[in-house]
Amino acid sequence: MTYDLLIGDRSYSSWSLRGWLLFAKFDIDVTVHDTRFYIPQFQEDLKPFAPARTVPVMRLPEGGVVMDSLAMAETLAERHPDKTYWPKETKARALARGMVAEMHSGYGALRSACPMNLRQSFVDFPLSDDIAADVARIEQLWGLARDHATDGPWLFGEYSIVDAFFAPIAARLAGYNLPVNDVSKRYISHTISDPTFLDWRRRGLKDDPQSTYDLPYEAGKWPGPD
Ligand SMILES: N[C@@H](CCC(=O)N[C@@H](CS)C(=O)NCC(=O)O)C(=O)O
């Protein structure tokens, strides 16, 4: 028996990407169930995962539903102590938990103006002060994380929950062509070139696009590898 995971549109569902990375990057067996937004079937697909109302949501192999990406992350970390879901070192782990919590509840300006869209970039997206403030805060935290990093290219060196949670942020910074410093550029490039991310993105490209995510900016090619 494996976990079951329900996810939404791979090109657009940032929370689904986070939830899926929690399995894919840590080599945890899972049966993935796909649904799509803006179709009546979405509500039907959610029913076996009651009481969840959003994706991602997972079911434990023994039964029991865990909704919400943050609850999923904590549950998987608790159930798989052999995997380095959180950084091992105490101070790094404290910062990592705070970063994930802040990501989960924060960066509203960036998230609402720049919905994740892995199909294309927006070359002339206008940067507002609110979005610039979110980006500055994210870069501050990424810099602090790198100060704690062990060997490795991820925020704390080795891949952790923090990287799963910031992957869609990295994709937004790249896709909306937002100005970032060199540390961020390297991290973003690493994130959107990672084979696991590429696998997710390629599968999403096979779906029909959702016009809801069209925005009135000049569209360009996706900035990462295909
Ligand atoms: N706090 C939730 C957010 C989940 C969420 O908003 N999911 C979106 C997709 S990215 C969704 O299911 N939207 C469909 C709806 O609200 O009907 C989490 O961390 O999992």
The ligand as a Gaussian input file, in Angstrom:
#p B3LYP/6-31G(d) Opt

LIG

0 1
 N       -3.278000      26.241000       2.287000
 C       -3.505000      25.240000       1.275000
 C       -3.799000      25.936000      -0.037000
 C       -4.276000      24.987000      -1.087000
 C       -4.902000      25.689000      -2.272000
 O       -5.321000      26.878000      -2.208000
 N       -5.012000      24.957000      -3.379000
 C       -5.607000      25.490000      -4.590000
 C       -4.786000      25.094000      -5.793000
 S       -3.155000      25.714000      -5.844000
 C       -6.977000      24.877000      -4.821000
 O       -7.190000      23.716000      -4.528000
 N       -7.893000      25.658000      -5.398000
 C       -9.169000      25.169000      -5.773000
 C      -10.301000      25.794000      -5.017000
 O      -10.017000      26.589000      -4.104000
 O      -11.442000      25.480000      -5.357000
 C       -2.273000      24.320000       1.174000
 O       -1.208000      24.710000       1.682000
 O       -2.380000      23.205000       0.665000

